Amino acid sequence: MKRWILGLTVILVLWPLAAEAEVVALRLERKGVKKPEQMVYGRNLASGQVVWEHRFGEEVNFVEKVKEGWLVGCDDGSLNLLDAITGALRWTAKLGDMGDKVNTFRGEFSNGYLVSYDDDVLWFVSRKGELLWVWR
């Protein structure tokens, strides 16, 4: 989901880090950061401090909180899972052919995630990052 906050694009959902703090994963424009559209940050809501950051090779299209962590879809056709607390990359699934982007999160299900490139291609990916099926 995209929300505009003070003119910044922010994609987020909350995750409890500790009883007194929450961390949020987001994508935002930051001054002094080269290609900020490729960055995802974990920020402690209590302190406002960035606790982790992860750079991707292409533009980030969505960041969604799922049971296993943060699911990130990118313009390079990859779907990535980041650890919810540390921001470490848990797995990457290369889904798209040349020019296919993973730009829409369709839902989380008991055995995986449904993502798409607009309405052109649907991918169903297991919770372990394995491609289960494709619909074109």
BELGITA-V976922 format. One record per pair of residues at least 12 apart in sequence whose ideal C-beta (glycine too) atoms are under 7 Angstrom apart, sorted by the first residue. I is the first residue (numbers start at 1). J is the second residue. D is the distance in Angstrom with one decimal. If there is no record, write none. Layout:
<<I,J,D> <I,J,D>>
This chain:
<<8,28,4.7> <8,29,5.6> <9,27,6.7> <9,28,6.7> <10,26,5.0> <10,28,5.6> <11,26,6.2> <11,27,5.2> <11,62,5.7> <11,63,4.5> <12,24,4.9> <12,25,6.2> <12,26,4.6> <12,63,6.7> <13,64,6.5> <13,65,3.5> <15,65,5.7> <15,84,5.0> <17,44,6.8> <17,85,6.1> <20,46,6.1> <21,44,5.3> <21,45,6.7> <21,46,4.1> <22,45,4.5> <23,42,5.0> <23,43,6.6> <23,44,5.6> <23,45,6.9> <23,51,6.1> <23,85,6.9> <24,43,5.4> <24,45,5.8> <25,40,5.8> <25,41,7.0> <25,42,5.4> <25,63,5.0> <25,70,4.5> <26,41,5.7> <26,43,6.5> <26,63,6.7> <27,39,6.6> <27,40,5.5> <27,60,5.0> <27,63,5.9> <37,59,4.5> <37,60,6.5> <38,55,5.4> <38,56,5.0> <38,58,6.6> <38,59,6.2> <38,60,6.3> <39,53,5.9> <39,55,5.5> <40,53,7.0> <40,54,5.1> <40,60,5.8> <40,63,5.6> <40,72,5.9> <40,82,6.9> <41,53,4.9> <42,87,4.8> <52,86,6.0> <52,87,3.1> <53,87,6.7> <54,82,6.0> <54,87,5.2> <54,89,6.7> <56,72,6.9> <56,74,5.1> <56,80,7.0> <57,76,5.3> <58,74,5.0> <58,75,3.9> <58,76,3.9> <59,74,6.6> <59,75,4.4> <60,72,5.9> <60,74,5.7> <61,73,4.7> <61,74,6.3> <61,75,6.5> <61,101,6.5> <61,102,6.5> <61,103,3.9> <62,103,7.0> <62,105,5.0> <64,105,4.7> <66,108,5.0> <66,113,6.6> <67,108,6.9> <68,81,5.9> <68,127,6.0> <69,81,5.3> <69,82,5.3> <69,83,5.1> <69,84,4.3> <69,90,6.2> <70,82,4.3> <70,84,6.2> <71,105,6.7> <71,113,6.1> <73,102,3.6> <73,103,6.0> <73,105,6.5> <73,115,5.7> <74,102,6.0> <75,101,4.7> <77,94,6.1> <77,95,5.4> <77,96,2.4> <77,100,4.8> <77,101,6.3> <77,102,6.0> <78,92,5.4> <78,93,6.7> <78,94,5.4> <78,95,6.8> <78,102,6.4> <79,93,4.7> <79,95,5.7> <79,102,5.1> <79,115,5.8> <79,125,5.7> <80,92,4.9> <81,129,6.5> <91,128,7.0> <91,129,3.6> <92,129,6.9> <93,125,5.3> <93,129,4.5> <93,131,6.0> <95,123,4.8> <95,131,6.4> <96,117,6.3> <100,117,4.9> <100,121,5.8> <101,117,5.2> <102,115,5.3> <102,117,6.5> <103,117,6.0> <103,118,6.6> <104,116,4.6> <104,118,6.6> <111,126,6.4> <111,127,6.9> <112,124,5.6> <112,125,5.3> <112,126,4.5> <112,127,5.7> <112,132,6.0> <113,125,5.1> <121,134,6.7> <121,136,5.3> <122,135,4.4>>
